[in-house]
Amino acid sequence: MITSTHGKEMMNNSPRYYQTSRVFRAHIEAKGIELDNLDAIMNDIEAQFSASTATWGLRYWEEMCGLPVNEQEPLENRRARVLAKIRSNPSGRSQDIQNIIQPFAEGQVSLTQHYSEYLVYIDFPVGHVLIKDLIAMVNEIMPAHLVSQYRAWGGKSTLLFATCTPKQFLFPYRLCGTFNASDDERWSGRLLRLWVGVRPQLYYGTVPYQLCGTFYAGGEPV
């Protein structure tokens, strides 16, 4: 009995007087199985060229996107991160952000932006949601001056509520008109000899001064 797809096609195209030969049928079935296996291999390789269908080749997509490779994790989770990374771009439009984070909640994420309040609501249904990866991606692509609030809903009620505050960055910039007192010219940009009586000292602290040429986006300066 011929079970392979290619074997059946070849048998249908063969002369009738061959179809009763057990030797010929066995020969056709052997070739049909090999051709079916070849088709399966080619289809599997072709699937790796797309992040949406890749399986064993997903690790190469992760490496290309700079993502950690963990082959013990479910393919759906890894694929969602890759797709979100591919779609990410510097645009801060609500629709673009929503398209990027859709894979983390099976395409059921809605995003509402309140411009006057510098606030963004991200709503998603309770279920298969990669909340950790979702928040990480939002923090990466969301404009820094916006506050993100996440709401998971089930039926008509909100079951989860979380808020992520705007990003704060610490940079080792000196205040205007100041310099590091050091005898090392590479530190301060100028050379102070030890005989001046200045001891090298580096201070760390938080001061409410903004950097030269910068401004605060939204709200009152802290």
C-alpha positions, 0 to 999 in steps of 0.5 A, a space after each residue: 500500500 502506498 501512503 506517501 504523497 509523492 508516491 501516490 502522485 507518481 503511481 497515478 502517472 504510471 502505466 496501469 500495467 505497472 500498478 499491479 507489480 509489487 516490486 514497482 509499487 515498493 520502488 515508488 513508495 520508497 522514492 515517495 517517502 524520500 521526496 516527502 521527507 525532502 519537502 518537510 525539510 525544505 518547508 522547515 528551513 523556509 519557516 526559519 526565514 520568518 520570526 513569526 514561524 521560526 522554531 529552531 532558528 529563533 535563536 539566530 533572530 534573538 542574537 540578531 536583535 541582541 536578546 538573550 537566548 533561552 531555549 528552555 523558554 516557550 517559543 511563544 514567549 521568545 517569538 513575542 520578544 523578537 517580533 516586538 524588537 523588530 517592530 520597535 522604532 524611535 517613534 512615540 506615536 500611540 499607534 506605533 507603540 501599540 503595534 510594537 507591544 501587541 505580541 505580548 498580549 496576543 494582539 489584545 492590547 489597547 493604549 490610551 494617551 492623555 496628553 495634558 496629564 502626561 499619562 498613558 493607559 495600557 489595558 490588556 485582558 487577563 490571560 496569556 500576557 507576558 507582563 514582565 516583557 510587556 513592561 520592559 518593552 514599554 520602558 524601552 520605547 515610551 518617551 521618558 516624560 510619560 507615566 505608564 499605567 497598566 490595567 488588566 481587566 476581566 469581564 467588566 472589572 479591573 483586576 490589576 493596576 500598576 504605575 511606572 513613573 517617568 525615567 530618571 537618568 544619572 549622568 556624571 556631568 559637572 555643573 556649569 562653571 565647576 571642575 574636578 580638583 585633581 593633579 591629573 589633567 585627564 580628569 579636570 581638563 586643566 592641570 593643578 599643581 600640588 603646591 596650590 594646596 588643593 587635595 584631589 577629592 571627588 564628591 557625589 551628591 544630588 543637586 536640583 540643577 539642570 544641565 546646560 541647554 536642557 529643559 523639563 518636559 512636562 510638569 514642574 521641575 523637581 
